[in-house]
Amino acid sequence: MLQKKICMLGGFAVGKTSLVRRFVQSIFSENYLTTVGVKIDKKSVAFPDKTVDLILWDLAGEDDIGSFRVSYVRGATGLVLVADGTRPATLAVALTLRERCEAEF
């Protein structure tokens, strides 16, 4: 069985936790829950020849890029950048987070 670490990155209150909960638990809540630090979930995805365990790291939103801990993404297979289409500044935050990760790894 393969395990792949996937990190959810984006600004504050863009919907990272909602996306993870929808994908892992098939639920959506209108209530806002802020993530403190990091929340880790697992989702097994079956393919015809193997099963892959996705280890989803839901990182706390960062509008202050300086406080982002790049160490959380160490060892990640992939990043999911999340932005809020109604708040254009969140796209800039997501792209800056990506640049920081690329510079480190």
Phi and psi in radians as a Rosetta constraint file:
Dihedral C 1 N 2 CA 2 C 2 CIRCULARHARMONIC -1.604 0.35
Dihedral N 2 CA 2 C 2 N 3 CIRCULARHARMONIC 2.538 0.35
Dihedral C 2 N 3 CA 3 C 3 CIRCULARHARMONIC -2.126 0.35
Dihedral N 3 CA 3 C 3 N 4 CIRCULARHARMONIC 2.369 0.35
Dihedral C 3 N 4 CA 4 C 4 CIRCULARHARMONIC -2.273 0.35
Dihedral N 4 CA 4 C 4 N 5 CIRCULARHARMONIC 2.213 0.35
Dihedral C 4 N 5 CA 5 C 5 CIRCULARHARMONIC -1.540 0.35
Dihedral N 5 CA 5 C 5 N 6 CIRCULARHARMONIC 2.186 0.35
Dihedral C 5 N 6 CA 6 C 6 CIRCULARHARMONIC -2.139 0.35
Dihedral N 6 CA 6 C 6 N 7 CIRCULARHARMONIC 2.230 0.35
Dihedral C 6 N 7 CA 7 C 7 CIRCULARHARMONIC -1.868 0.35
Dihedral N 7 CA 7 C 7 N 8 CIRCULARHARMONIC 2.318 0.35
Dihedral C 7 N 8 CA 8 C 8 CIRCULARHARMONIC -1.644 0.35
Dihedral N 8 CA 8 C 8 N 9 CIRCULARHARMONIC 2.098 0.35
Dihedral C 8 N 9 CA 9 C 9 CIRCULARHARMONIC -2.156 0.35
Dihedral N 9 CA 9 C 9 N 10 CIRCULARHARMONIC 2.548 0.35
Dihedral C 9 N 10 CA 10 C 10 CIRCULARHARMONIC 2.901 0.35
Dihedral N 10 CA 10 C 10 N 11 CIRCULARHARMONIC 3.075 0.35
Dihedral C 10 N 11 CA 11 C 11 CIRCULARHARMONIC -1.238 0.35
Dihedral N 11 CA 11 C 11 N 12 CIRCULARHARMONIC -3.120 0.35
Dihedral C 11 N 12 CA 12 C 12 CIRCULARHARMONIC -1.191 0.35
Dihedral N 12 CA 12 C 12 N 13 CIRCULARHARMONIC 2.283 0.35
Dihedral C 12 N 13 CA 13 C 13 CIRCULARHARMONIC 1.049 0.35
Dihedral N 13 CA 13 C 13 N 14 CIRCULARHARMONIC 0.742 0.35
Dihedral C 13 N 14 CA 14 C 14 CIRCULARHARMONIC -1.704 0.35
Dihedral N 14 CA 14 C 14 N 15 CIRCULARHARMONIC -0.215 0.35
Dihedral C 14 N 15 CA 15 C 15 CIRCULARHARMONIC 1.978 0.35
Dihedral N 15 CA 15 C 15 N 16 CIRCULARHARMONIC 0.262 0.35
Dihedral C 15 N 16 CA 16 C 16 CIRCULARHARMONIC -1.052 0.35
Dihedral N 16 CA 16 C 16 N 17 CIRCULARHARMONIC -0.858 0.35
Dihedral C 16 N 17 CA 17 C 17 CIRCULARHARMONIC -1.114 0.35
Dihedral N 17 CA 17 C 17 N 18 CIRCULARHARMONIC -0.694 0.35
Dihedral C 17 N 18 CA 18 C 18 CIRCULARHARMONIC -1.094 0.35
Dihedral N 18 CA 18 C 18 N 19 CIRCULARHARMONIC -0.709 0.35
Dihedral C 18 N 19 CA 19 C 19 CIRCULARHARMONIC -1.129 0.35
Dihedral N 19 CA 19 C 19 N 20 CIRCULARHARMONIC -0.754 0.35
Dihedral C 19 N 20 CA 20 C 20 CIRCULARHARMONIC -1.129 0.35
Dihedral N 20 CA 20 C 20 N 21 CIRCULARHARMONIC -0.803 0.35
Dihedral C 20 N 21 CA 21 C 21 CIRCULARHARMONIC -1.086 0.35
Dihedral N 21 CA 21 C 21 N 22 CIRCULARHARMONIC -0.677 0.35
Dihedral C 21 N 22 CA 22 C 22 CIRCULARHARMONIC -1.152 0.35
Dihedral N 22 CA 22 C 22 N 23 CIRCULARHARMONIC -0.752 0.35
Dihedral C 22 N 23 CA 23 C 23 CIRCULARHARMONIC -1.225 0.35
Dihedral N 23 CA 23 C 23 N 24 CIRCULARHARMONIC -0.777 0.35
Dihedral C 23 N 24 CA 24 C 24 CIRCULARHARMONIC -1.439 0.35
Dihedral N 24 CA 24 C 24 N 25 CIRCULARHARMONIC -0.791 0.35
Dihedral C 24 N 25 CA 25 C 25 CIRCULARHARMONIC -1.905 0.35
Dihedral N 25 CA 25 C 25 N 26 CIRCULARHARMONIC -0.043 0.35
Dihedral C 25 N 26 CA 26 C 26 CIRCULARHARMONIC 0.991 0.35
Dihedral N 26 CA 26 C 26 N 27 CIRCULARHARMONIC 0.642 0.35
Dihedral C 26 N 27 CA 27 C 27 CIRCULARHARMONIC -2.266 0.35
Dihedral N 27 CA 27 C 27 N 28 CIRCULARHARMONIC 2.703 0.35
Dihedral C 27 N 28 CA 28 C 28 CIRCULARHARMONIC -2.368 0.35
Dihedral N 28 CA 28 C 28 N 29 CIRCULARHARMONIC 2.346 0.35
Dihedral C 28 N 29 CA 29 C 29 CIRCULARHARMONIC -2.103 0.35
Dihedral N 29 CA 29 C 29 N 30 CIRCULARHARMONIC 2.433 0.35
Dihedral C 29 N 30 CA 30 C 30 CIRCULARHARMONIC -1.303 0.35
Dihedral N 30 CA 30 C 30 N 31 CIRCULARHARMONIC -0.320 0.35
Dihedral C 30 N 31 CA 31 C 31 CIRCULARHARMONIC -1.320 0.35
Dihedral N 31 CA 31 C 31 N 32 CIRCULARHARMONIC 2.391 0.35
Dihedral C 31 N 32 CA 32 C 32 CIRCULARHARMONIC -1.512 0.35
Dihedral N 32 CA 32 C 32 N 33 CIRCULARHARMONIC 2.226 0.35
Dihedral C 32 N 33 CA 33 C 33 CIRCULARHARMONIC -2.127 0.35
Dihedral N 33 CA 33 C 33 N 34 CIRCULARHARMONIC 2.075 0.35
Dihedral C 33 N 34 CA 34 C 34 CIRCULARHARMONIC -1.426 0.35
Dihedral N 34 CA 34 C 34 N 35 CIRCULARHARMONIC 2.476 0.35
Dihedral C 34 N 35 CA 35 C 35 CIRCULARHARMONIC -1.616 0.35
Dihedral N 35 CA 35 C 35 N 36 CIRCULARHARMONIC 2.295 0.35
Dihedral C 35 N 36 CA 36 C 36 CIRCULARHARMONIC -1.854 0.35
Dihedral N 36 CA 36 C 36 N 37 CIRCULARHARMONIC 2.079 0.35
Dihedral C 36 N 37 CA 37 C 37 CIRCULARHARMONIC 1.300 0.35
Dihedral N 37 CA 37 C 37 N 38 CIRCULARHARMONIC -1.877 0.35
Dihedral C 37 N 38 CA 38 C 38 CIRCULARHARMONIC -2.543 0.35
Dihedral N 38 CA 38 C 38 N 39 CIRCULARHARMONIC 2.491 0.35
Dihedral C 38 N 39 CA 39 C 39 CIRCULARHARMONIC -2.109 0.35
Dihedral N 39 CA 39 C 39 N 40 CIRCULARHARMONIC 2.298 0.35
Dihedral C 39 N 40 CA 40 C 40 CIRCULARHARMONIC -1.984 0.35
Dihedral N 40 CA 40 C 40 N 41 CIRCULARHARMONIC 2.229 0.35
Dihedral C 40 N 41 CA 41 C 41 CIRCULARHARMONIC -2.189 0.35
Dihedral N 41 CA 41 C 41 N 42 CIRCULARHARMONIC 2.821 0.35
Dihedral C 41 N 42 CA 42 C 42 CIRCULARHARMONIC -2.226 0.35
Dihedral N 42 CA 42 C 42 N 43 CIRCULARHARMONIC 2.407 0.35
Dihedral C 42 N 43 CA 43 C 43 CIRCULARHARMONIC -2.343 0.35
Dihedral N 43 CA 43 C 43 N 44 CIRCULARHARMONIC 2.141 0.35
Dihedral C 43 N 44 CA 44 C 44 CIRCULARHARMONIC -1.556 0.35
Dihedral N 44 CA 44 C 44 N 45 CIRCULARHARMONIC 2.273 0.35
Dihedral C 44 N 45 CA 45 C 45 CIRCULARHARMONIC -2.076 0.35
Dihedral N 45 CA 45 C 45 N 46 CIRCULARHARMONIC 2.106 0.35
Dihedral C 45 N 46 CA 46 C 46 CIRCULARHARMONIC -1.632 0.35
Dihedral N 46 CA 46 C 46 N 47 CIRCULARHARMONIC 2.296 0.35
Dihedral C 46 N 47 CA 47 C 47 CIRCULARHARMONIC -2.020 0.35
Dihedral N 47 CA 47 C 47 N 48 CIRCULARHARMONIC 2.876 0.35
Dihedral C 47 N 48 CA 48 C 48 CIRCULARHARMONIC -0.970 0.35
Dihedral N 48 CA 48 C 48 N 49 CIRCULARHARMONIC -0.621 0.35
Dihedral C 48 N 49 CA 49 C 49 CIRCULARHARMONIC -1.853 0.35
Dihedral N 49 CA 49 C 49 N 50 CIRCULARHARMONIC -0.127 0.35
Dihedral C 49 N 50 CA 50 C 50 CIRCULARHARMONIC -2.919 0.35
Dihedral N 50 CA 50 C 50 N 51 CIRCULARHARMONIC 2.910 0.35
Dihedral C 50 N 51 CA 51 C 51 CIRCULARHARMONIC -2.019 0.35
Dihedral N 51 CA 51 C 51 N 52 CIRCULARHARMONIC 2.380 0.35
Dihedral C 51 N 52 CA 52 C 52 CIRCULARHARMONIC -2.032 0.35
Dihedral N 52 CA 52 C 52 N 53 CIRCULARHARMONIC 2.222 0.35
Dihedral C 52 N 53 CA 53 C 53 CIRCULARHARMONIC -1.599 0.35
Dihedral N 53 CA 53 C 53 N 54 CIRCULARHARMONIC 2.035 0.35
Dihedral C 53 N 54 CA 54 C 54 CIRCULARHARMONIC -1.582 0.35
Dihedral N 54 CA 54 C 54 N 55 CIRCULARHARMONIC 2.113 0.35
Dihedral C 54 N 55 CA 55 C 55 CIRCULARHARMONIC -1.732 0.35
Dihedral N 55 CA 55 C 55 N 56 CIRCULARHARMONIC 1.842 0.35
Dihedral C 55 N 56 CA 56 C 56 CIRCULARHARMONIC -1.655 0.35
Dihedral N 56 CA 56 C 56 N 57 CIRCULARHARMONIC 2.048 0.35
Dihedral C 56 N 57 CA 57 C 57 CIRCULARHARMONIC -1.724 0.35
Dihedral N 57 CA 57 C 57 N 58 CIRCULARHARMONIC 1.895 0.35
Dihedral C 57 N 58 CA 58 C 58 CIRCULARHARMONIC -1.624 0.35
Dihedral N 58 CA 58 C 58 N 59 CIRCULARHARMONIC 1.739 0.35
Dihedral C 58 N 59 CA 59 C 59 CIRCULARHARMONIC -1.490 0.35
Dihedral N 59 CA 59 C 59 N 60 CIRCULARHARMONIC 2.524 0.35
Dihedral C 59 N 60 CA 60 C 60 CIRCULARHARMONIC -0.983 0.35
Dihedral N 60 CA 60 C 60 N 61 CIRCULARHARMONIC 2.479 0.35
Dihedral C 60 N 61 CA 61 C 61 CIRCULARHARMONIC -1.110 0.35
Dihedral N 61 CA 61 C 61 N 62 CIRCULARHARMONIC 2.503 0.35
Dihedral C 61 N 62 CA 62 C 62 CIRCULARHARMONIC -2.267 0.35
Dihedral N 62 CA 62 C 62 N 63 CIRCULARHARMONIC 1.887 0.35
Dihedral C 62 N 63 CA 63 C 63 CIRCULARHARMONIC -1.597 0.35
Dihedral N 63 CA 63 C 63 N 64 CIRCULARHARMONIC -0.405 0.35
Dihedral C 63 N 64 CA 64 C 64 CIRCULARHARMONIC -1.657 0.35
Dihedral N 64 CA 64 C 64 N 65 CIRCULARHARMONIC 1.673 0.35
Dihedral C 64 N 65 CA 65 C 65 CIRCULARHARMONIC -1.031 0.35
Dihedral N 65 CA 65 C 65 N 66 CIRCULARHARMONIC -0.524 0.35
Dihedral C 65 N 66 CA 66 C 66 CIRCULARHARMONIC -1.090 0.35
Dihedral N 66 CA 66 C 66 N 67 CIRCULARHARMONIC -0.428 0.35
Dihedral C 66 N 67 CA 67 C 67 CIRCULARHARMONIC -1.618 0.35
Dihedral N 67 CA 67 C 67 N 68 CIRCULARHARMONIC -0.010 0.35
Dihedral C 67 N 68 CA 68 C 68 CIRCULARHARMONIC -1.200 0.35
Dihedral N 68 CA 68 C 68 N 69 CIRCULARHARMONIC 2.286 0.35
Dihedral C 68 N 69 CA 69 C 69 CIRCULARHARMONIC -1.671 0.35
Dihedral N 69 CA 69 C 69 N 70 CIRCULARHARMONIC 1.782 0.35
Dihedral C 69 N 70 CA 70 C 70 CIRCULARHARMONIC -1.093 0.35
Dihedral N 70 CA 70 C 70 N 71 CIRCULARHARMONIC -0.445 0.35
Dihedral C 70 N 71 CA 71 C 71 CIRCULARHARMONIC -1.049 0.35
Dihedral N 71 CA 71 C 71 N 72 CIRCULARHARMONIC -0.440 0.35
Dihedral C 71 N 72 CA 72 C 72 CIRCULARHARMONIC -1.088 0.35
Dihedral N 72 CA 72 C 72 N 73 CIRCULARHARMONIC -0.534 0.35
Dihedral C 72 N 73 CA 73 C 73 CIRCULARHARMONIC -1.581 0.35
Dihedral N 73 CA 73 C 73 N 74 CIRCULARHARMONIC -0.064 0.35
Dihedral C 73 N 74 CA 74 C 74 CIRCULARHARMONIC -1.006 0.35
Dihedral N 74 CA 74 C 74 N 75 CIRCULARHARMONIC 2.295 0.35
Dihedral C 74 N 75 CA 75 C 75 CIRCULARHARMONIC 1.467 0.35
Dihedral N 75 CA 75 C 75 N 76 CIRCULARHARMONIC 0.046 0.35
Dihedral C 75 N 76 CA 76 C 76 CIRCULARHARMONIC -1.298 0.35
Dihedral N 76 CA 76 C 76 N 77 CIRCULARHARMONIC 2.478 0.35
Dihedral C 76 N 77 CA 77 C 77 CIRCULARHARMONIC -1.433 0.35
Dihedral N 77 CA 77 C 77 N 78 CIRCULARHARMONIC -0.544 0.35
Dihedral C 77 N 78 CA 78 C 78 CIRCULARHARMONIC -2.708 0.35
Dihedral N 78 CA 78 C 78 N 79 CIRCULARHARMONIC 2.825 0.35
Dihedral C 78 N 79 CA 79 C 79 CIRCULARHARMONIC -2.121 0.35
Dihedral N 79 CA 79 C 79 N 80 CIRCULARHARMONIC 2.456 0.35
Dihedral C 79 N 80 CA 80 C 80 CIRCULARHARMONIC -1.983 0.35
Dihedral N 80 CA 80 C 80 N 81 CIRCULARHARMONIC 1.989 0.35
Dihedral C 80 N 81 CA 81 C 81 CIRCULARHARMONIC -1.591 0.35
Dihedral N 81 CA 81 C 81 N 82 CIRCULARHARMONIC 2.235 0.35
Dihedral C 81 N 82 CA 82 C 82 CIRCULARHARMONIC -2.083 0.35
Dihedral N 82 CA 82 C 82 N 83 CIRCULARHARMONIC 2.326 0.35
Dihedral C 82 N 83 CA 83 C 83 CIRCULARHARMONIC -2.336 0.35
Dihedral N 83 CA 83 C 83 N 84 CIRCULARHARMONIC 2.764 0.35
Dihedral C 83 N 84 CA 84 C 84 CIRCULARHARMONIC -1.770 0.35
Dihedral N 84 CA 84 C 84 N 85 CIRCULARHARMONIC 2.013 0.35
Dihedral C 84 N 85 CA 85 C 85 CIRCULARHARMONIC -1.060 0.35
Dihedral N 85 CA 85 C 85 N 86 CIRCULARHARMONIC -0.334 0.35
Dihedral C 85 N 86 CA 86 C 86 CIRCULARHARMONIC -1.556 0.35
Dihedral N 86 CA 86 C 86 N 87 CIRCULARHARMONIC -0.092 0.35
Dihedral C 86 N 87 CA 87 C 87 CIRCULARHARMONIC -2.292 0.35
Dihedral N 87 CA 87 C 87 N 88 CIRCULARHARMONIC 1.535 0.35
Dihedral C 87 N 88 CA 88 C 88 CIRCULARHARMONIC -0.948 0.35
Dihedral N 88 CA 88 C 88 N 89 CIRCULARHARMONIC -0.509 0.35
Dihedral C 88 N 89 CA 89 C 89 CIRCULARHARMONIC -1.087 0.35
Dihedral N 89 CA 89 C 89 N 90 CIRCULARHARMONIC -0.434 0.35
Dihedral C 89 N 90 CA 90 C 90 CIRCULARHARMONIC -1.223 0.35
Dihedral N 90 CA 90 C 90 N 91 CIRCULARHARMONIC -0.428 0.35
Dihedral C 90 N 91 CA 91 C 91 CIRCULARHARMONIC -1.187 0.35
Dihedral N 91 CA 91 C 91 N 92 CIRCULARHARMONIC -0.728 0.35
Dihedral C 91 N 92 CA 92 C 92 CIRCULARHARMONIC -1.090 0.35
Dihedral N 92 CA 92 C 92 N 93 CIRCULARHARMONIC -0.687 0.35
Dihedral C 92 N 93 CA 93 C 93 CIRCULARHARMONIC -1.084 0.35
Dihedral N 93 CA 93 C 93 N 94 CIRCULARHARMONIC -0.833 0.35
Dihedral C 93 N 94 CA 94 C 94 CIRCULARHARMONIC -1.061 0.35
Dihedral N 94 CA 94 C 94 N 95 CIRCULARHARMONIC -0.748 0.35
Dihedral C 94 N 95 CA 95 C 95 CIRCULARHARMONIC -1.181 0.35
Dihedral N 95 CA 95 C 95 N 96 CIRCULARHARMONIC -0.643 0.35
Dihedral C 95 N 96 CA 96 C 96 CIRCULARHARMONIC -1.161 0.35
Dihedral N 96 CA 96 C 96 N 97 CIRCULARHARMONIC -0.700 0.35
Dihedral C 96 N 97 CA 97 C 97 CIRCULARHARMONIC -1.065 0.35
Dihedral N 97 CA 97 C 97 N 98 CIRCULARHARMONIC -0.734 0.35
Dihedral C 97 N 98 CA 98 C 98 CIRCULARHARMONIC -1.066 0.35
Dihedral N 98 CA 98 C 98 N 99 CIRCULARHARMONIC -0.777 0.35
Dihedral C 98 N 99 CA 99 C 99 CIRCULARHARMONIC -1.067 0.35
Dihedral N 99 CA 99 C 99 N 100 CIRCULARHARMONIC -0.713 0.35
Dihedral C 99 N 100 CA 100 C 100 CIRCULARHARMONIC -1.096 0.35
Dihedral N 100 CA 100 C 100 N 101 CIRCULARHARMONIC -0.734 0.35
Dihedral C 100 N 101 CA 101 C 101 CIRCULARHARMONIC -1.149 0.35
Dihedral N 101 CA 101 C 101 N 102 CIRCULARHARMONIC -0.761 0.35
Dihedral C 101 N 102 CA 102 C 102 CIRCULARHARMONIC -1.089 0.35
Dihedral N 102 CA 102 C 102 N 103 CIRCULARHARMONIC -0.644 0.35
Dihedral C 102 N 103 CA 103 C 103 CIRCULARHARMONIC -1.182 0.35
Dihedral N 103 CA 103 C 103 N 104 CIRCULARHARMONIC -0.556 0.35
Dihedral C 103 N 104 CA 104 C 104 CIRCULARHARMONIC -1.433 0.35
Dihedral N 104 CA 104 C 104 N 105 CIRCULARHARMONIC -0.563 0.35
